[in-house]
Amino acid sequence: MSNRLVPTLAALLVCAAAMPASADETFTCGGQIIQPGMSQAAVLAQCGEPTSKTETQVPVRSGNMVSGMTTESRWTYASYSSTRVLVFDADNLVSIIDPNDPDDN
């Protein structure tokens, strides 16, 4: 391997490691990347109000036992180019779903 190729390969590996595992795990809103781990306030600051919101109470499970309840919120951002559903557990963004992708449903 040439000495010039090693730094190039190292740089490519660093960039690949920094990328999300799936393109569906992020989307761009207001010029900023929205990704799991963000709070509802952070998403609102970047994207504004969603097209629609739903909230449901879901059980928190530990193995086969229910240890409590949590609020799952689903925010839909719809546009002509794409639609994304952001799923929050309490205040934490846990997933981003493309409703047109059968693997996400």
C-alpha positions as CSV (number, residue, x, y, z in Angstrom):
1,M,0.0,0.0,0.0
2,S,1.4,3.4,-0.9
3,N,2.2,6.0,1.7
4,R,-0.3,8.4,0.1
5,L,-3.1,5.9,0.3
6,V,-3.0,5.3,4.0
7,P,-4.0,8.8,5.1
8,T,-6.8,8.8,2.5
9,L,-8.2,5.4,3.8
10,A,-7.9,6.6,7.4
11,A,-9.9,9.7,6.6
12,L,-12.6,7.7,4.8
13,L,-12.9,5.3,7.8
14,V,-13.3,8.3,10.2
15,C,-16.1,9.8,8.0
16,A,-17.9,6.4,7.6
17,A,-17.8,5.9,11.4
18,A,-19.4,9.4,11.9
19,M,-22.3,8.7,9.6
20,P,-25.5,7.2,10.9
21,A,-26.2,3.5,10.4
22,S,-29.2,4.3,8.2
23,A,-30.3,7.4,6.3
24,D,-33.8,6.9,7.9
25,E,-32.2,7.7,11.3
26,T,-31.8,11.4,10.4
27,F,-33.5,14.0,8.3
28,T,-32.8,17.6,7.6
29,C,-35.1,20.4,8.9
30,G,-34.3,24.1,8.8
31,G,-30.8,23.3,7.5
32,Q,-30.1,21.2,10.6
33,I,-29.8,17.5,11.1
34,I,-32.6,16.0,13.2
35,Q,-31.6,12.7,14.8
36,P,-32.5,10.3,17.7
37,G,-31.5,11.6,21.1
38,M,-32.8,15.2,20.5
39,S,-35.5,16.7,22.8
40,Q,-38.9,17.8,21.6
41,A,-37.9,21.4,22.3
42,A,-34.8,21.1,20.1
43,V,-36.8,19.6,17.2
44,L,-39.5,22.4,17.6
45,A,-36.7,25.0,17.5
46,Q,-35.4,23.6,14.2
47,C,-38.6,22.4,12.5
48,G,-41.4,24.4,14.0
49,E,-44.8,22.8,14.6
50,P,-45.4,19.4,13.0
51,T,-48.2,18.8,10.5
52,S,-49.8,16.5,13.1
53,K,-49.2,15.1,16.6
54,T,-50.5,12.1,18.4
55,E,-49.8,10.9,22.0
56,T,-50.5,7.5,23.5
57,Q,-49.7,5.8,26.8
58,V,-47.6,2.7,26.3
59,P,-46.4,0.2,28.9
60,V,-42.8,0.1,30.0
61,R,-41.7,-3.5,30.1
62,S,-39.0,-5.3,32.0
63,G,-38.9,-8.7,30.5
64,N,-42.5,-10.0,30.8
65,M,-43.5,-7.6,33.5
66,V,-45.0,-4.1,33.1
67,S,-43.1,-1.7,35.3
68,G,-45.0,1.5,34.4
69,M,-46.3,3.6,31.6
70,T,-44.7,6.2,29.4
71,T,-46.0,8.7,26.8
72,E,-45.2,8.0,23.2
73,S,-45.6,11.0,20.9
74,R,-45.6,10.7,17.1
75,W,-45.0,13.9,15.2
76,T,-45.6,14.0,11.5
77,Y,-43.7,16.4,9.2
78,A,-45.2,16.2,5.8
79,S,-43.9,18.0,2.7
80,Y,-44.1,17.5,-1.1
81,S,-40.7,15.8,-1.2
82,S,-41.0,13.5,1.8
83,T,-42.9,12.7,5.0
84,R,-41.2,11.7,8.3
85,V,-42.8,10.5,11.5
86,L,-40.7,11.3,14.6
87,V,-41.3,9.0,17.6
88,F,-40.6,10.4,21.0
89,D,-40.5,8.4,24.3
90,A,-41.5,11.1,26.8
91,D,-39.2,14.0,25.7
92,N,-36.5,12.0,23.8
93,L,-36.6,11.4,20.1
94,V,-36.1,7.6,19.7
95,S,-36.7,7.0,16.0
96,I,-37.5,8.6,12.6
97,I,-39.9,6.7,10.4
98,D,-40.4,7.0,6.6
99,P,-44.1,6.0,6.4
100,N,-43.6,5.1,2.7
101,D,-40.8,2.6,3.5
102,P,-42.3,-0.9,4.3
103,D,-39.2,-1.7,6.4
104,D,-40.1,1.2,8.8
105,N,-43.7,0.1,9.4
